[in-house]
Amino acid sequence: MNIFTSMNSFGHEQVLFCRDKNSSLNAIISIHDTTLGPALGGCRIWNYQDHADALHDVLRLSRGMTYKAALAGLPLGGGKSVIIADPKTADKPSLLRALGQHVEYLHGRYITSQDVSVSNSDLCHIRTMTKHVVGLPADKGGTGDPSPHTAMGVLHGIKAAVRHKLNRSDLHGISVAVQGCGNVGKHLCHLLHHEGAKLYISDISVERARQVADECQAETVDKDAIISLDVDVFSPCALGAVISKKSIPKLKAKIVAGGANNQLTDEEGDDLLLREHGILYAPDYIVNAGGLISVSYEVEAIDKTVPIADRLTNIYSTLLEIFSVADTNGAGTGKTANKVAEKRITSYASKMNSAS
């Protein structure tokens, strides 16, 4: 992979490769765009197949954070960090402290938070090395676990998609297949159950799926069968890349709206293919913005007079706008969302240039 070619194609400002001898840290920090404000995005620990996979992941994730912040109306840019290690065996405290040192070197250009294999309590290790970290536990002065806010944002996203595609203003009797019962998926299942949805759920942990199913009067489904259920909504809430040229023909759902990041394997191709199959895709970085919205309230530049709940509700109206524009142009909703986000960033940059 040519690093600069990749940076140019995604439009990145800076990529920092991080190493620490004592902790055996190998990490990448990616800053995509800081036009609207400092780059904010979580840190994940993952056992990538190779460094090229890690680089591709962090570049794509950080660009998604730029668009997520722009469409959430936040004065923030997009960034991300990945630590290349096996989260099951790694010395996480040492790795996170070492990463914190590299975050500190950037003097606030990048603000980190939690992501896959990094909990909000894990962030306390980063906090010992830098103040540029958000999403800390409530007893440490942070906003606590962002998962409930992420799940609430996904609920607003599903409601918007159901309104647009099925012309329904409520979810009573709407069938939803939730893939993944982790923190976000579990909270989402409870919210959907409260709304009267009919739930089908799966998880790599059969025991966890059964527990959530018992709590939400849901039906458990084999993890390999969940994507092909004949339901109204398929909601991916595990890892990304579940939507592809191979899986799209299996989809019987009318809507894809979930909390997972990077759900499309081929961003442009799968986006268009979903439209051709008559499936409404709610772009994941809009739907799952609740976590970012929540932790952003620890950043000084955020207007804290606006309640978090109000910003979460905006996910609904933003998606309806995207769906409408996409229908008018006959374009994929993902591509449309990207263009709307880029227009907001360009408009802000032009305004700042005029003012100066």
Disulfide bonds with the S-S distance in Angstrom:
none
